[in-house]
Each structure stands twice: as structure tokens, then as C-alpha cells.
Amino acid sequence: MTRILVVDDEPQIARALRINLTARGYEVITAADGASALRAAAQRNPDVIVLDLGLPDLDGIEVLAGLKGWCTAPVIVLSARTDSADKVAALDAGADDYVTKPFGMEEFLARIRAAARRGAAAADSTEPTVETNDFTVDLVAKKVSRHGATVHLTPTEWGMLEMLVRNRGKLVGQRELLTELWGPTYVDQTHYLRVYLAQLRHKLEPDPALPRHLITEPGRGYRFEV
């Protein structure tokens, strides 16, 4: 069942979308603010995200920035903002589509179907298992093994490793990691990242002092190399 995360602080719109999407066989999760949306995206792994820009705690562009780099679900912005600058800003921040309120339900449902197809195609192209010379990461089973033995990771350690592995070879920014793992109020707590990365290196790297796979880009973020 395709899972849709609807992020909107207007109860009537969230209710209308829930009723219409559920009636068509979708599983629907709702969130009324940006912080709840980021938590739901991390915990429930939606297939498509419908995002309002005018949220009570965070602007939708901030939510998009928080999702960028680790969440692969297509994002459809649903907003009362009609200015072209807002649309460009949302698309540049990572939105896949932009729909203005008020909207026609049938057209909107067609956009949901198209986004779900794109998301499924992207998911099919993702390698479920990533192997290095020193350890193997199974993204589907959420397990790590080293020399045939399972490596125990805490949920936070796994979340950090998974985000880096899914973006292997690419820089993942400190703010992106902190937002995904702890929420947007922790974006300045960079020492958290140093602590957890040190723990991961101790568990996975042959020589934690000279890491081969979990690379630090000073002042910017981290990168995973096979």
C-alpha cells in the first residue's frame, strides 16, 4: 500500500485529503507542523509527501531542507502562495511538484499517482545491499555485518549510517544529519555528530583513527566511501 504523508495545519484540508486518499487505497499519515512532519518522514518512511508551506513552527522551505539528502520520497507542495518566486524557491529546495490552493481534487490525485510512480521507480533503482572490503550494510533488513558477524548498532547509529550510505560518495551536511536524527532544534549541536561518528568508526573501521569509509569534511559534513 502506498503511504502518503500529508503535512498541513488546516484541519479541513488534511481531513479532505485523508478521506479522498484513503478511499482510493492509500495509507495516509498526517502532521500539522514541520517538526512532526520530519519525525513522521523518518519513522514512517512515506512514499509521497504532500507539504504545505505555511506551517506554524517551520516554513515549508525549511522542512524541504530538512528532508533533502536523506528522504527519497517525492514531495508535492500544496500552498496558498501563488507568487512565482515561492514556486521557484520550493522547486529549488527539492520539491517535485507545486500545487496552489484552492485545487481540484481529481487533478491533485493524478499528481499523487504520478509522484508515487516516480518514487517507486527511484526505489527500485536503489541497491538494497552495500558492500565494502570491511563490512556490509543491508538497507532493507537494516543490518550491518562485519566478517560474517552482525554488528549491533543503536537506532541513532543506524540512522546516521543509513543516511550516509544512501548518499554514498556525496557530502551530507551537518544540518541535514542533525535535523534528520534529532530534529530542527538541534541544528547547532554538531558535537552529537562527532560522538556518534566516532562510535561508528570504532565498530566498523579497521583503523578508526584512519577511516576509509566514514569520512569527515571539516566544517561541512560527512561522506561515505565504499
Backbone as CSV, one residue per row, in Angstrom:
resi,resn,N_x,N_y,N_z,CA_x,CA_y,CA_z,C_x,C_y,C_z
1,MET,0.845,-1.189,0.000,0.000,0.000,0.000,0.885,1.246,0.000
2,THR,0.606,2.172,-0.903,1.364,3.415,-0.973,1.038,4.286,0.228
3,ARG,2.080,4.773,0.891,1.909,5.562,2.115,2.137,7.044,1.799
4,ILE,1.161,7.887,2.141,1.222,9.318,1.871,1.306,10.067,3.199
5,LEU,2.282,10.958,3.319,2.375,11.852,4.471,1.818,13.211,4.060
6,VAL,0.731,13.633,4.706,0.099,14.919,4.434,0.485,15.885,5.553
7,VAL,1.144,16.971,5.188,1.602,17.962,6.165,0.844,19.263,5.924
8,ASP,-0.138,19.552,6.784,-0.953,20.753,6.623,-1.583,21.093,7.966
9,ASP,-1.535,22.370,8.355,-2.101,22.759,9.652,-3.570,23.170,9.550
10,GLU,-4.155,23.084,8.349,-5.579,23.357,8.191,-6.344,22.041,8.313
11,PRO,-7.073,21.840,9.413,-7.734,20.544,9.650,-8.668,20.116,8.533
12,GLN,-9.371,21.082,7.922,-10.340,20.713,6.889,-9.649,20.169,5.645
13,ILE,-8.494,20.735,5.301,-7.763,20.243,4.133,-7.149,18.884,4.437
14,ALA,-6.540,18.741,5.618,-5.954,17.452,5.994,-7.026,16.362,6.008
15,ARG,-8.206,16.707,6.508,-9.313,15.732,6.573,-9.790,15.367,5.168
16,ALA,-9.957,16.374,4.304,-10.420,16.097,2.938,-9.431,15.205,2.195
17,LEU,-8.128,15.479,2.362,-7.127,14.653,1.690,-7.118,13.244,2.265
18,ARG,-7.239,13.134,3.582,-7.263,11.797,4.190,-8.431,10.980,3.658
19,ILE,-9.614,11.579,3.602,-10.807,10.856,3.143,-10.640,10.425,1.691
20,ASN,-10.224,11.357,0.828,-10.115,11.049,-0.601,-8.996,10.053,-0.893
21,LEU,-7.876,10.191,-0.219,-6.753,9.274,-0.462,-7.043,7.885,0.108
22,THR,-7.617,7.838,1.302,-7.949,6.548,1.908,-8.967,5.800,1.062
23,ALA,-9.942,6.533,0.509,-10.967,5.906,-0.322,-10.380,5.282,-1.576
24,ARG,-9.211,5.750,-1.990,-8.549,5.216,-3.183,-7.429,4.237,-2.843
25,GLY,-7.401,3.784,-1.615,-6.492,2.703,-1.249,-5.139,3.121,-0.727
26,TYR,-4.940,4.421,-0.458,-3.666,4.865,0.089,-3.690,4.799,1.616
27,GLU,-2.524,4.580,2.194,-2.369,4.743,3.639,-1.963,6.190,3.887
28,VAL,-2.646,6.868,4.799,-2.425,8.302,4.999,-1.941,8.572,6.419
29,ILE,-0.851,9.345,6.511,-0.339,9.854,7.781,-0.464,11.372,7.711
30,THR,-0.840,12.017,8.818,-0.945,13.466,8.801,-0.022,14.080,9.854
31,ALA,0.435,15.287,9.568,1.231,16.070,10.508,0.806,17.525,10.358
32,ALA,0.715,18.234,11.499,0.209,19.607,11.471,1.302,20.653,11.594
33,ASP,2.544,20.229,11.718,3.643,21.198,11.803,4.916,20.566,11.248
34,GLY,5.943,21.395,11.081,7.166,20.935,10.432,7.933,19.910,11.229
35,ALA,8.044,20.113,12.549,8.790,19.166,13.379,8.145,17.785,13.341
36,SER,6.813,17.754,13.443,6.098,16.467,13.368,6.275,15.826,11.999
37,ALA,6.320,16.650,10.960,6.498,16.125,9.606,7.851,15.442,9.452
38,LEU,8.903,16.061,9.961,10.238,15.476,9.850,10.325,14.181,10.640
39,ARG,9.712,14.154,11.822,9.714,12.910,12.608,8.953,11.803,11.879
40,ALA,7.780,12.163,11.339,6.970,11.159,10.633,7.693,10.635,9.400
41,ALA,8.385,11.522,8.679,9.124,11.089,7.495,10.230,10.116,7.874
42,ALA,10.906,10.367,8.999,11.988,9.490,9.428,11.475,8.163,9.958
43,GLN,10.347,8.200,10.670,9.847,6.991,11.340,8.945,6.135,10.469
44,ARG,8.185,6.755,9.556,7.163,6.015,8.802,7.530,5.769,7.347
45,ASN,8.606,6.397,6.868,9.104,6.145,5.508,7.998,6.265,4.449
46,PRO,7.414,7.448,4.286,6.331,7.600,3.302,6.832,7.457,1.877
47,ASP,5.896,7.122,0.979,6.220,7.007,-0.442,6.076,8.342,-1.160
48,VAL,5.170,9.190,-0.671,4.950,10.529,-1.222,4.653,11.462,-0.050
49,ILE,5.143,12.709,-0.135,4.870,13.705,0.898,4.124,14.876,0.264
50,VAL,3.006,15.254,0.875,2.251,16.442,0.480,2.533,17.500,1.539
51,LEU,3.097,18.635,1.135,3.623,19.605,2.097,3.069,21.001,1.878
52,ASP,2.427,21.539,2.916,2.021,22.941,2.913,3.232,23.795,3.295
53,LEU,3.351,24.979,2.717,4.483,25.851,3.053,4.238,26.675,4.305
54,GLY,2.974,27.014,4.582,2.660,27.878,5.719,2.358,27.084,6.969
55,LEU,3.393,26.614,7.646,3.234,25.816,8.857,3.486,26.675,10.095
56,PRO,2.939,26.290,11.259,3.041,27.156,12.436,4.432,27.265,13.050
57,ASP,5.279,26.252,12.861,6.591,26.284,13.510,7.746,26.522,12.533
58,LEU,7.716,25.865,11.399,8.770,25.984,10.387,8.135,26.344,9.051
59,ASP,8.856,27.117,8.274,8.401,27.338,6.907,8.608,26.053,6.112
60,GLY,7.725,25.816,5.141,7.844,24.600,4.346,9.185,24.456,3.659
61,ILE,9.812,25.571,3.293,11.137,25.515,2.671,12.154,24.931,3.651
62,GLU,12.010,25.260,4.942,12.889,24.686,5.958,12.667,23.180,6.084
63,VAL,11.422,22.768,5.977,11.124,21.330,6.034,11.756,20.623,4.837
64,LEU,11.646,21.226,3.661,12.287,20.653,2.476,13.795,20.527,2.677
65,ALA,14.398,21.557,3.269,15.830,21.499,3.534,16.157,20.387,4.515
66,GLY,15.262,20.181,5.496,15.479,19.109,6.454,15.356,17.721,5.850
67,LEU,14.526,17.601,4.804,14.335,16.309,4.134,15.432,16.013,3.114
68,LYS,15.994,17.084,2.576,16.928,16.938,1.464,18.156,16.130,1.869
69,GLY,18.542,15.205,1.025,19.760,14.445,1.252,19.535,13.078,1.848
70,TRP,18.372,12.881,2.528,18.167,11.565,3.140,16.804,10.957,2.824
71,CYS,15.819,11.806,2.539,14.484,11.289,2.231,14.296,11.294,0.718
72,THR,13.994,10.124,0.163,13.873,9.993,-1.291,12.436,10.122,-1.788
73,ALA,11.471,10.275,-0.872,10.070,10.366,-1.290,9.822,11.649,-2.078
74,PRO,9.103,11.578,-3.203,8.744,12.798,-3.928,7.890,13.703,-3.046
75,VAL,8.105,15.011,-3.163,7.362,15.990,-2.355,6.505,16.854,-3.273
76,ILE,5.201,16.878,-2.998,4.282,17.763,-3.696,3.938,18.900,-2.755
77,VAL,4.317,20.117,-3.112,3.967,21.276,-2.294,2.528,21.666,-2.608
78,LEU,1.748,21.865,-1.545,0.354,22.288,-1.669,0.232,23.591,-0.886
79,SER,0.128,24.719,-1.586,0.266,26.001,-0.899,-0.685,27.049,-1.442
80,ALA,-1.049,27.994,-0.566,-1.853,29.142,-0.988,-0.989,30.217,-1.634
81,ARG,0.338,30.061,-1.557,1.236,31.048,-2.144,1.273,30.870,-3.666
82,THR,0.910,31.921,-4.364,0.827,31.831,-5.823,1.955,32.572,-6.529
83,ASP,2.787,33.267,-5.783,3.879,34.023,-6.389,4.886,33.062,-7.023
84,SER,5.360,33.402,-8.204,6.298,32.523,-8.908,7.598,32.354,-8.132
85,ALA,7.991,33.363,-7.364,9.225,33.263,-6.578,9.115,32.167,-5.529
86,ASP,7.920,32.021,-4.925,7.714,30.954,-3.938,7.804,29.590,-4.608
87,LYS,7.238,29.496,-5.800,7.281,28.226,-6.527,8.716,27.856,-6.885
88,VAL,9.470,28.815,-7.377,10.868,28.564,-7.737,11.670,28.161,-6.502
89,ALA,11.432,28.858,-5.380,12.161,28.542,-4.152,11.874,27.118,-3.692
90,ALA,10.606,26.712,-3.773,10.236,25.360,-3.355,10.854,24.302,-4.265
91,LEU,10.796,24.535,-5.556,11.361,23.567,-6.502,12.880,23.493,-6.354
92,ASP,13.512,24.642,-6.140,14.965,24.651,-5.942,15.350,23.935,-4.650
93,ALA,14.456,23.977,-3.654,14.751,23.338,-2.368,14.519,21.836,-2.391
94,GLY,13.945,21.336,-3.506,13.793,19.888,-3.614,12.394,19.379,-3.863
95,ALA,11.408,20.276,-3.960,10.045,19.827,-4.260,9.974,19.257,-5.668
96,ASP,9.126,18.262,-5.853,8.948,17.646,-7.173,7.787,18.260,-7.945
97,ASP,6.841,18.867,-7.228,5.662,19.424,-7.874,5.127,20.531,-6.971
98,TYR,4.307,21.419,-7.538,3.775,22.559,-6.792,2.332,22.771,-7.208
99,VAL,1.432,22.683,-6.239,0.005,22.854,-6.497,-0.499,23.998,-5.621
100,THR,-1.245,24.936,-6.218,-1.758,26.064,-5.443,-3.182,25.795,-4.966
101,LYS,-3.494,26.332,-3.789,-4.847,26.264,-3.237,-5.651,27.451,-3.756
102,PRO,-6.956,27.273,-4.024,-7.698,26.021,-3.988,-7.344,25.134,-5.179
103,PHE,-7.605,23.857,-5.059,-7.202,22.917,-6.097,-8.327,21.931,-6.392
104,GLY,-8.293,21.370,-7.587,-9.254,20.342,-7.954,-8.768,18.985,-7.480
105,MET,-9.634,18.258,-6.783,-9.219,17.002,-6.181,-8.787,15.974,-7.226
106,GLU,-9.479,15.872,-8.337,-9.125,14.854,-9.326,-7.750,15.125,-9.937
107,GLU,-7.491,16.401,-10.255,-6.173,16.727,-10.796,-5.089,16.449,-9.749
108,PHE,-5.391,16.792,-8.500,-4.407,16.572,-7.443,-4.125,15.078,-7.268
109,LEU,-5.158,14.257,-7.328,-4.972,12.812,-7.201,-4.133,12.266,-8.356
110,ALA,-4.295,12.841,-9.541,-3.462,12.425,-10.678,-1.994,12.757,-10.405
111,ARG,-1.746,13.902,-9.781,-0.370,14.269,-9.440,0.201,13.325,-8.375
112,ILE,-0.641,12.896,-7.439,-0.217,11.916,-6.428,0.192,10.614,-7.102
113,ARG,-0.629,10.151,-8.048,-0.320,8.894,-8.741,0.998,9.001,-9.504
114,ALA,1.207,10.141,-10.164,2.446,10.336,-10.920,3.649,10.362,-9.986
115,ALA,3.506,11.043,-8.844,4.604,11.111,-7.881,4.907,9.726,-7.308
116,ALA,3.863,8.956,-7.032,4.067,7.607,-6.495,4.803,6.722,-7.501
117,ARG,4.480,6.875,-8.778,5.183,6.099,-9.807,6.657,6.487,-9.859
118,ARG,6.941,7.792,-9.780,8.338,8.238,-9.803,9.087,7.725,-8.581
119,GLY,8.430,7.771,-7.435,9.079,7.298,-6.222,9.365,5.816,-6.271
120,ALA,8.421,5.031,-6.819,8.622,3.587,-6.911,9.763,3.261,-7.866
121,ALA,9.843,3.997,-8.965,10.929,3.765,-9.929,12.280,4.079,-9.297
122,ALA,12.338,5.154,-8.507,13.590,5.512,-7.840,13.982,4.473,-6.810
123,ALA,12.981,3.955,-6.074,13.267,2.950,-5.049,13.771,1.656,-5.678
124,ASP,13.212,1.290,-6.826,13.643,0.055,-7.491,15.088,0.128,-7.947
125,SER,15.570,1.356,-8.187,16.935,1.504,-8.692,17.973,1.555,-7.577
126,THR,17.513,1.586,-6.317,18.426,1.684,-5.187,18.956,0.304,-4.813
127,GLU,20.269,0.187,-4.665,20.849,-1.087,-4.273,20.493,-1.382,-2.828
128,PRO,19.890,-2.555,-2.536,19.498,-2.844,-1.158,20.667,-3.184,-0.245
129,THR,21.776,-3.646,-0.822,22.931,-4.029,-0.023,24.175,-3.313,-0.542
130,VAL,24.937,-2.740,0.364,26.163,-2.037,0.018,27.319,-2.742,0.720
131,GLU,28.303,-3.155,-0.062,29.437,-3.897,0.493,30.725,-3.090,0.381
132,THR,31.492,-3.113,1.451,32.842,-2.580,1.434,33.800,-3.747,1.687
133,ASN,35.087,-3.479,1.681,36.050,-4.536,1.995,36.006,-4.940,3.462
134,ASP,35.363,-4.111,4.280,35.410,-4.337,5.719,34.067,-4.673,6.349
135,PHE,32.942,-4.258,5.728,31.629,-4.555,6.305,30.569,-4.449,5.223
136,THR,29.375,-4.976,5.525,28.248,-4.966,4.590,27.051,-4.318,5.269
137,VAL,26.369,-3.437,4.532,25.185,-2.758,5.042,23.975,-3.222,4.241
138,ASP,22.995,-3.816,4.923,21.746,-4.243,4.296,20.693,-3.187,4.604
139,LEU,20.367,-2.360,3.607,19.444,-1.248,3.822,18.004,-1.707,4.016
140,VAL,17.665,-2.866,3.472,16.298,-3.373,3.618,16.097,-3.985,4.998
141,ALA,17.004,-4.865,5.384,16.898,-5.524,6.689,17.366,-4.633,7.835
142,LYS,18.013,-3.519,7.495,18.561,-2.596,8.493,19.561,-3.306,9.405
143,LYS,20.506,-3.979,8.746,21.526,-4.729,9.492,22.910,-4.439,8.916
144,VAL,23.901,-4.564,9.786,25.290,-4.411,9.377,26.052,-5.647,9.837
145,SER,26.885,-6.188,8.954,27.712,-7.340,9.330,29.163,-7.043,8.991
146,ARG,30.054,-7.610,9.807,31.479,-7.433,9.608,32.148,-8.789,9.756
147,HIS,32.787,-9.230,8.674,33.437,-10.547,8.650,32.459,-11.645,9.063
148,GLY,31.223,-11.521,8.587,30.220,-12.542,8.828,29.466,-12.415,10.131
149,ALA,29.863,-11.520,10.993,29.194,-11.352,12.286,28.358,-10.079,12.277
150,THR,27.177,-10.143,12.896,26.302,-8.983,12.968,26.894,-7.933,13.908
151,VAL,26.876,-6.691,13.464,27.348,-5.577,14.287,26.134,-4.892,14.906
152,HIS,26.115,-4.801,16.226,24.988,-4.142,16.883,25.161,-2.635,16.823
153,LEU,24.146,-1.960,16.272,24.127,-0.507,16.234,22.898,-0.001,16.987
154,THR,23.053,1.118,17.664,21.894,1.752,18.278,21.031,2.363,17.173
155,PRO,19.756,2.678,17.454,18.919,3.315,16.427,19.525,4.599,15.856
156,THR,20.167,5.385,16.705,20.774,6.627,16.215,21.988,6.331,15.345
157,GLU,22.804,5.368,15.757,23.952,4.985,14.929,23.483,4.482,13.573
158,TRP,22.438,3.650,13.572,21.923,3.147,12.302,21.394,4.289,11.440
159,GLY,20.641,5.217,12.050,20.096,6.333,11.285,21.183,7.153,10.616
160,MET,22.277,7.376,11.322,23.386,8.146,10.756,24.060,7.373,9.628
161,LEU,24.317,6.091,9.864,24.968,5.277,8.841,24.093,5.143,7.607
162,GLU,22.804,4.903,7.803,21.896,4.724,6.666,21.865,5.972,5.791
163,MET,21.805,7.140,6.418,21.757,8.375,5.647,23.026,8.575,4.831
164,LEU,24.170,8.239,5.420,25.435,8.378,4.701,25.541,7.348,3.571
165,VAL,25.132,6.111,3.851,25.238,5.047,2.848,24.323,5.325,1.659
166,ARG,23.113,5.794,1.924,22.180,6.080,0.827,22.682,7.222,-0.057
167,ASN,23.598,8.015,0.470,24.158,9.122,-0.305,25.648,8.912,-0.541
168,ARG,26.042,7.649,-0.715,27.470,7.318,-0.793,28.165,8.115,-1.895
169,GLY,29.342,8.574,-1.519,30.116,9.391,-2.433,29.752,10.856,-2.419
170,LYS,28.672,11.220,-1.722,28.207,12.605,-1.687,28.371,13.172,-0.283
171,LEU,28.602,14.467,-0.220,28.671,15.140,1.067,27.271,15.257,1.662
172,VAL,27.129,14.832,2.918,25.885,15.031,3.659,26.168,16.079,4.729
173,GLY,25.471,17.191,4.665,25.752,18.316,5.548,25.422,18.040,7.001
174,GLN,26.093,18.764,7.885,25.863,18.614,9.317,24.414,18.920,9.683
175,ARG,23.851,19.993,9.122,22.471,20.368,9.433,21.485,19.290,8.986
176,GLU,21.742,18.696,7.830,20.858,17.643,7.336,20.841,16.462,8.294
177,LEU,22.025,16.041,8.734,22.119,14.914,9.660,21.451,15.238,10.994
178,LEU,21.730,16.396,11.533,21.168,16.764,12.834,19.649,16.877,12.768
179,THR,19.130,17.451,11.679,17.681,17.581,11.535,17.023,16.217,11.420
180,GLU,17.630,15.330,10.653,17.042,14.010,10.435,17.082,13.172,11.701
181,LEU,18.174,13.236,12.437,18.353,12.346,13.587,17.737,12.888,14.868
182,TRP,17.798,14.205,15.068,17.326,14.766,16.337,16.246,15.832,16.184
183,GLY,16.077,16.372,14.985,15.059,17.402,14.780,15.666,18.769,14.539
184,PRO,14.864,19.709,14.009,15.382,21.009,13.586,15.901,21.882,14.721
185,THR,15.521,21.592,15.969,16.013,22.411,17.080,17.433,22.046,17.485
186,TYR,18.013,21.020,16.854,19.351,20.559,17.227,20.406,20.890,16.165
187,VAL,20.087,21.804,15.256,20.993,22.016,14.125,22.353,22.596,14.524
188,ASP,22.480,23.113,15.743,23.773,23.656,16.177,24.570,22.679,17.051
189,GLN,24.004,21.520,17.332,24.653,20.563,18.240,25.599,19.629,17.472
190,THR,26.594,20.201,16.826,27.466,19.396,15.967,28.295,18.382,16.752
191,HIS,28.453,18.591,18.070,29.218,17.615,18.850,28.515,16.263,18.897
192,TYR,27.190,16.251,18.747,26.468,14.972,18.686,27.009,14.125,17.533
193,LEU,27.220,14.776,16.395,27.690,14.048,15.218,29.079,13.466,15.449
194,ARG,29.948,14.232,16.060,31.307,13.738,16.312,31.288,12.517,17.216
195,VAL,30.431,12.552,18.230,30.346,11.429,19.164,29.866,10.165,18.456
196,TYR,28.779,10.291,17.693,28.203,9.099,17.064,29.063,8.597,15.906
197,LEU,29.710,9.504,15.192,30.590,9.045,14.120,31.793,8.304,14.701
198,ALA,32.305,8.764,15.831,33.411,8.055,16.478,32.983,6.650,16.882
199,GLN,31.737,6.514,17.365,31.244,5.193,17.745,31.119,4.285,16.519
200,LEU,30.623,4.828,15.422,30.508,4.038,14.193,31.877,3.604,13.689
201,ARG,32.837,4.510,13.700,34.189,4.156,13.253,34.789,3.064,14.127
202,HIS,34.549,3.155,15.416,35.086,2.135,16.329,34.502,0.757,16.012
203,LYS,33.238,0.727,15.606,32.574,-0.542,15.327,32.853,-1.071,13.917
204,LEU,33.139,-0.173,12.965,33.185,-0.600,11.564,34.537,-0.429,10.875
205,GLU,35.285,0.567,11.223,36.546,0.832,10.524,37.672,-0.061,11.046
206,PRO,38.524,-0.607,10.164,39.681,-1.389,10.627,40.599,-0.565,11.529
207,ASP,40.788,0.691,11.166,41.579,1.605,11.978,40.763,2.893,12.154
208,PRO,40.058,3.030,13.290,39.194,4.200,13.475,39.928,5.533,13.351
209,ALA,41.231,5.538,13.634,41.993,6.783,13.549,42.294,7.170,12.104
210,LEU,42.235,6.184,11.193,42.472,6.429,9.771,41.312,5.842,8.972
211,PRO,40.139,6.476,9.050,38.939,5.902,8.433,39.018,5.825,6.916
212,ARG,38.534,4.702,6.380,38.472,4.504,4.933,37.092,4.835,4.367
213,HIS,36.061,4.646,5.202,34.690,4.691,4.692,33.866,5.844,5.247
214,LEU,34.055,6.209,6.482,33.280,7.266,7.131,34.171,8.502,7.228
215,ILE,34.052,9.358,6.223,34.997,10.454,6.026,34.402,11.774,6.529
216,THR,35.217,12.536,7.231,34.809,13.866,7.693,35.271,14.938,6.711
217,GLU,34.346,15.824,6.355,34.688,17.021,5.590,34.634,18.168,6.595
218,PRO,35.761,18.617,7.133,35.764,19.568,8.244,34.900,20.802,8.008
219,GLY,34.030,21.060,8.991,33.157,22.232,8.929,31.987,22.109,7.989
220,ARG,31.891,21.008,7.251,30.828,20.870,6.244,29.910,19.686,6.526
221,GLY,30.473,18.507,6.738,29.647,17.340,6.932,30.456,16.071,6.787
222,TYR,29.790,15.012,6.301,30.402,13.691,6.257,30.083,12.993,4.925
223,ARG,30.910,12.017,4.606,30.748,11.321,3.334,31.080,9.845,3.539
224,PHE,30.299,8.991,2.875,30.546,7.550,2.932,31.196,7.108,1.627
225,GLU,32.305,6.408,1.739,33.008,5.872,0.572,33.105,4.360,0.676
226,VAL,32.818,3.693,-0.417,32.928,2.234,-0.455,34.380,1.832,-0.512
